[in-house]
Structure formats: structure tokens, C-alpha cells
Amino acid sequence: MGSLTCLTDPAALIAADTSTLINLNATGCAPEIVRALPHKLVVVDVVAAELEEGRRRGRPDAGLLNQLVAAGHVEIVKLNDPAALHFERLVVGAAAMTLDDGEAATIAYAVVHKGTAILDERKATRICAETFPRLHLGCTVDILAHPEVRKSLGKEMLADAVFKALYNGRMRVFPHHVEWVIGLIGTDHAAACTSLPNAVRQPAQTAGRGRRKVK
């Protein structure tokens, strides 16, 4: 499989999108995860505003971000003029070729500051790769699979965190990470995670029904 994470340069800045923060919050141990990362983690103020909007609908993710900022684990940043031009390029146009504000702001900041954009939506990664082919892209699983995070949490706590991100946060998993995720959480837990591909979940569901019949 090679390296489990694309975050191999500890000096590289990483910019997290809204979905990433939601996934990290869903793990139940976001402060421990972020604290273990050797990277500088930033969140664009546009993303913070999206999370504040979610607070009105009862979501707790804005509160988590505020805690991470207060603890010095995350920095809230703004788009400068060059980044604002990239942002506009990503949000103006046909719906099929544009992104939501949080995704666009995350990408724009990472492009200008030569960082890694952490995105979990397939559309965002596709458009980003087409528009900025030299930009380094990662996802939430890249954070969770980071060797320092694995070392800090230990296998049992990490497996619980990944399962909660999948089950509660609906975390997306890209094909190159599926094998690692299933090996970590187990097939029974995988069957309950609707954000995983059906091809991964169905064998576990079938096996589970078979066991119940035996009983």
C-alpha cells in the first residue's frame, strides 16, 4: 500500500475544510489528534463561518473549532488578494464546475501558501486536481493515518475514532484508504458505516445475517 498518509513533510502547512473538522469532531478525540500532528493546521475564516451557521442548526462543530483555536492547535486565517482571485474562480460559474465557499477558500489558501488542502468530497478533489494540478491534496483519513496520530492514540483508540468519524460524521473514504480502514475497524463495524462503498459493506452484512441464522 505504501505510505498510509500523504502528510509526509512535517514542515508543510495543512488547511482543513469544513467536512474535515466535522469528521474530526465526530471522532470524540479531536484535540488529541490535532495535538499529535507535527503540521501547522489552519482553517480559513470562511470555513469557520460555515461551522457557525451549523451552530444555529444544533451542530457542535463550531464550538470544537473554538476550543482548538483557544488551545493554540489551530489558527484561523484570511484570504489575501491573490487567494481571493483563486476563490472567485472556484465559486463563480456553472454548478458542475464550482465548489461551496468553504472548499473553495481552503483550496485558494493552500495554493497561495503552498500547503496541503484537506478535502473529503470527490467533486472538490476532482475540480481542484483539474484546476490546480500541482496542489498537494489530502483527506481526513490522511490525518487519522498519520504515524504521529497512530502513535499518540494507540490502535484501540484510533479504531474507535475512525469508526465514530465514519458512523457519526459520515466521513468519506477514498479507494486507496479503504483496505486500511476496514483492517482497522473490522468488517462488522464497516457494515454499519453508510459512507463506505456498498461493495465493502455488503459482504459484512451478508456474513452477519449468516451468523444470526446459525443461532
FENZIJO-V292063 format. One line per field, one symbol per residue. ss: DSSP state (A for helix, B for strand, O for the rest). psi: psi as a letter, one per 30 degrees, with the letter a starting at -180 (. if undefined). A space follows every 10 residues. Layout:
ss: ???
psi: ???
This chain:
ss: OOOOOOOOOO OOOBBBOAAA AAAAAAAOOA AAAAAAOOOO BBBBAAAAAA AAAAAOOOOO AAAAAAAAAA OOOBBBBOOO AAAAAAAAAA AOOOAAAOOO AAAAAAAAAA AAOOOBBBOO OAAAAAAAAA AOOOOBBBOA AAAAOOAAAA AAAAAAAAAA AAAAAAAOOO OOOOAAAAAA AAAAAOAAAA AOOOOOOAAA AAAAAAAAAA AAAAO
psi: fakfkfifjf fkkkkkleee eeeeefffhe eeeeefkflk klkkfeeeee eeefefggkg eeeeeeeeee fgfkkkllka eeeeeeeeef fkakefglll eeeeeeeeee eeghakkjkf keeeeeeeee eiffkkkale eeefgkeeee eeeleeeeee eeeeeeeefh kkkleffeee eeeefleeee ffjfflkefe eeeeeeeeee eeee.
